[in-house]
Amino acid sequence: MRGAGGQQQRQGQSDAQQQRGTESQEVLKKEERELLEAVRERAMQREEFEARRKRRERRQPFNLPAGQNITNLSLSPDGQYVIAVISEPATGAKNTIVPSYVNESAFTEDIPSRTKVGDTQGRTRMVVLSVATGEWKAVDHGRRAEAAPRIQTRTESNVTEQSQRERGVDTQGQQQAARDQQAQQQQGQTQGQQQEQARQQGAQQPPPRTGSSGTQTEMMQQGGQAKDRDVQLFQLQWSEDGRHAAMLARSADNKERWVLRLDPATGKTTVLAEMRDEAWVGGPGAFTLGWLPDNERVYFQSERDGFAHLYTVNINGGGAPVQLTSGQFEVSDVRLSRDKTKFYFTSSENSFFQRHLFSMPSAGGARTQLTRLAGHNQTDISPDETMLAVVHSYSNKPPELYLHPNTPVQKAAARTDVKQVTTSPALEFFTYNWLDPPIVNFKARDGATVYARLYKPANFRRGSPAVVFVHGAGYLQNVHQWWSSYYREFMFHHLLMERGYAVIDLDYRGSAGYGRDWRTGIYRHMGGKDLTDHLDAAQYLVREHGVDAKRLGIYGGSYGGFITFMAMFTTPDVFAAGAALRPVADWAHYNHPYTSNILNLPQTDREAYRRSSPIYHAAGLKGALLICHGMVDANVHFQDTVRLVQRLIELRKENWELAVYPVEDHSFERETSWADEYKRILKLFETHLRAEATSSAGGK
């Protein structure tokens, strides 16, 4: 059968049920068969074929309830088992709608979008099916429910009684969540009831549904047995001999992850490794999982020592995981060599600000750098593993394709065997002397070292204005020695330098590239340390570079727009002007996966959402504020800006402007929109920071 979207589905109706029509239609079919010999013969042939098929095919059907789909099938290497990944839509969830005002129809059209954080989420589950018989077993992740989850702020080893008192846990919200969970259990059917229904219907039914928080959840409340936890299973990997499969699992709140071994004969899993983080489990390599050639060990990545590193673990319970890499750097993009005797991976071992390809024996040991060029190196290894194709970029040099041998770096001849294949920019690009912005650092108010890129004119004068740029995404690195995804801003900063401004661009708390503690530094308070890092950057410019403290501006998009809001609302005396682009105004209206990691759920941790959402702090606005937003933004919805504008109106604020872009999504596509936005930002700074002198940035 085919379900919605044309994808083939396995559903719970027999052929006869699917073909049966109304009573009048069935009467006509019967008379046609009795009257016409040709019809009668075709029907008999079909029935005989179906009877032979049923005698030959002894596999039991696997029936899916309405609304569920099989999204992936994975056959074991020995051909004995198939693991099906089944998706089920969220029950009762409400999707947002993004109106489109400019389109071919000349009418307003609605673009379906996403749910908001805290709403019920769709879920997935896995079942193992026997190829020979069709019998199936639900994959049992083995995680049973415990007490209501705590709202936590630090890794377990660092939690003190005082920190527990300071958490501000929304206990009332947790009690309500527990009552809701109990009500769900009382309303649901037990597994035994569903199996009895399946027996009466003469067909095997899949595991019971709960529709709770969006992850694999089976009702196990019968006879006082604990209910299974909400756990998502993903990243299935078969061993080469087909005897076992490995997978990753995560709790619904993403504070725990497990590496599991699956026995396909029973559907049971065994925990091989466990990762816990009282903020949330993440970092580069969070989805890394694979088998070593002995079929006895799997490899994975974890931040258990503070940085994302590579580990192996024996599937037969042969001790704790073995750490293969260590140090204050991160490992990503892990893969095995063709003969599986060594790992290849990308690493920041030599510098936080560069990425290189390394190799290492599969048992661990010395690491060998393979890429030659300073900056960022994205690599593809030739099939015979003798050559590397490298997409390389540097701070002021866009990505280009290079080729060089897959051999260790020799310092004396690091570049002599490198061949550049492409030259991508237009000729005009090379006529400008683009700055290689120096990487500087300063101390934050809590003593942490913050890294930043500084754009400063060669003849910068004391008392000149400055702008703080805030990169988006939150978890993204923009202080580095490669071509930035913010290349428009890179060029805009040169324009600002030509007009006498200094610009600083920092990797604030929550940015990528600096390990677990930096990544989770915004837990339960976005607009906390991430904001004060920008305030400290502004003070660094004043203290070390003579910037006029009264002529500071700030701007950024997405998360950068959010920080701009928080700066203008909660520290109104620091920045004279700010431009918030496609900004988040209320985190309770953003998506579930991103926001729930950082702020938990709005129904259980309202304090975190209120102190982190600009809309609750808008009364503090003093400086000049520019808001720019695409009206068909399916990521940060235009509704966020509309609600904030209404709040500003009700607060009788007049020192703000709104520019809307009717055909633009989160990332603009039309050059006219980009040009309009940056002209407005420049005008904002020129009007309110008023640079008195122009200065050459070393360009035209």
Steps between C-alpha positions, in 0.01 A plus 500: 500500500601861463457752776512877502769646282513198273732299725432129510363390835419172678151536646258279688231423237476183293467518121136399526426776750670756282308394186156462650253764386152608602210254506378605156852477358543150639167388343614623159836325538327172587262522203787588264692193611198272457408646161836529317743212460804727442442676832446167671826358363706803605353486851576130532858552379551777751357292784716202409809719486418650839442154650836375369670812631356451847606134506850595390532813710489406865621833632257674728392850397624795702212743530527868577226708660372791297734797498819304562764463229812294448775754440797266469577130455842356584583144391758308702812395305407132538149564366322361807349816645355833398479789744214736423497857624140610552388859533183614669369858486450695819159475661330832560793712384426831333718614213561865437410655165715752316290725270644577158382835361683521167452203267370397157142450616463865608327366813643448845629144534587306813832320542477213753781524751601343831375458853621718785724382779327288761221378274463127437749373244490223244683184602687210348544140607677195366391141446703197390332276241605149405548479123403131503182513710393863523492475878596824670630623831498856626848630574511533878729785600478387863477847651230508768339809647632632829409808700392820328801657324691769682598827341878494519771752436839330506671169432425253776848509648473876559155524657502623859220541749524875458469477121192281543339768717590764242351317205155650537331172406138540397372229735140597442547446128664163563210389718258596224711307248486195727121531531471528121714190459283306745186607313653379175571163656143469630356588160732272301465131433744257653717290278304189596169658396635593159645152447164345587334725242761394247422133569127558455560686174715218367793728426817589683498859621796729565596612850249725677496872440520769762547824307673667791804719453613405154731203551480123525267428791334167576230453765645272767271593787324162520520331838693784658790472256680828435419688183777515241679832467465722198801395297595569139692227316713600203822444303456124453818321387522124424814301574650348186413147614136599559495358853447832672403857435613810686299816540484824691217595734414823674257600768217737413668784691835421329684491831591135452624300203595137469693280262295180471564154364195331349448126487273467194381154604337635816460874440680562829770763540804528724655828611862525388568860598307778667534878469335741743497876501288705736468764229464293182709243311641636176811624330666399173488128435185446704373269223828313441463121520664212315644150523861394507585205271518244782120531549576520873545875546316814400630854490316814603564854619437666834574822689544310825840664564382845388586478129361285218731199473504152351432186703459126443310249710477120497150372426542202733539705814876498497550802724458875478528692172855560381588861416707527181547879478534753779593862555350847477386466140209343315472210257233472230417328170640162610530216248706183456755441227416254223695219671360613837841513663484872574264787563477821303352802676495879499651666805578838657801351678750758376273802544143581597493712186599242236379157388726228360466136397682250721549124494548269798525120546160346573628387840609854584848646512690772320299741286636612163402826332428456129376839371752771419330837471427728797128563548209265449538174306195297399632175354393216275735203477552327165376138473856366508582741785807641327364852441298762685251736339486799734257790503718755673435856612670766706375807686506723192509231229177327391488119466694340213569142400852364548665162445796356685635157601358319801831508682620653827579870502869575452579841645776571249269440204154555641364662185720381215279202418169690518318574175224762483222387265247787510495879522144604581468874578442761233807701400366802689538309826879501464519876446415566867746448783281289729614501862616183671334599829725433799365274774510670839383396844379667816386393844130479570369620835503143634864449398434296185709571189289618205639493147404756236591630156585869488438722198688824562609763247875548470467867597226454760459807720425490871145609572363341184186282498487121501253226416460160664385226261313199641509182293186290474407141583643521848693175453724618216864604479579827325841580650726292280745510212270392219243657270196585707143410417445865597687623194254786442568623851875454439473740206267735689758524778753623245252771399465599865879513536520733201262731686708502817339227708667216687306171494531203733351155435523249786433138582285560804376240750300236313720516188649189340862392502600539866366193676207401716516770768502779240220333304271469802587836656154631404298222667177637650601859424545618146587865528714428805870427449463518123382860539757600762775368271389766249489767769854404599604517134367855485697591812810338348466731198468803725782400733756362255423683176366837607149461360247760614278322755205717394528400135456124512263307275399134480339287231440139397250259350294213641672422833700816433173690471390351831820614674455845345152517652630392841783753486269787404232402755696381805818710476359813334788730595770300319397516134370814334356307204422141407372311196314174571462289184253204479510500882353268762281703735341222706662158535167339589409553134811337352544135397515205736836326434718810530322680781413209729867403518599838638196622696316173576122534441296819545237313702761370749766773506317824441767700682763403241275613215400830657850614586627387157229655280543863386126569486491501883776763517392741223416774751872567541555627144681837484723497192403494133375159387462368145312172445523320164303181431392289203125442503516138380764399753426133575773481765463805726146595417403854406240465777785545749568848367129585472444413866805700609391802297160488667677492835709806405184682393330420829811622685477825298853457368578716196873447440468193277449422132379187323601393147308204358594284202183342357662224289793406722551196723749480788793535263435756229528398135450821304796736476265799519387384844858456625594842365198668658571340838865600515432852378261536792755364747765739370258792519414405861865505605587812302205684651543397863873425534604773256855421397674832443790380289543248223801280487643249256466132582783424262273445201421709196 
